């Protein structure tokens, strides 16, 4: 049921390029009160899935424990016309942040190093604190 991008489809290709390059997205979960809970997140597009690192005791992690259905929403682009929303299922990997450094550390650092430096962090030190990996498997793309 995983959504597969069609590189020949212009909308899919543009959405995929944005997933690979955008630095901030919005993760939407179902809140405990029944309302959507949306938070800005850093993410890495890796092997057809979005990887998000989180501190373990956040609302988004608690919400995913209760309901694995999520949406990953990107900003609308400079012209306001680049809608990219993925709906899918999230899997939590508790305590896995440091273990992912070998797998995705270089790519994550390439994407976020300047931002990490402003926070006096490295990818490794960030993942010591952000130990929960949220892996989003896309099931549907809403884009134009």
Buried (B, 14 or more C-beta within 10 A) or exposed (E): EEBEBEEEEEBBEBBBEBBEEBEEBBBBBBBEEEEEBBBEBBBBBBEEBBBBBBEBEBEBBBBBEEEBBBBBBBBEEEEEEBBBBBBBBBEBBEEBBBEBBEBBBEBBBEBBEEEBEEEEBBBBEBBEEBBBBBBBBBEEBEBE
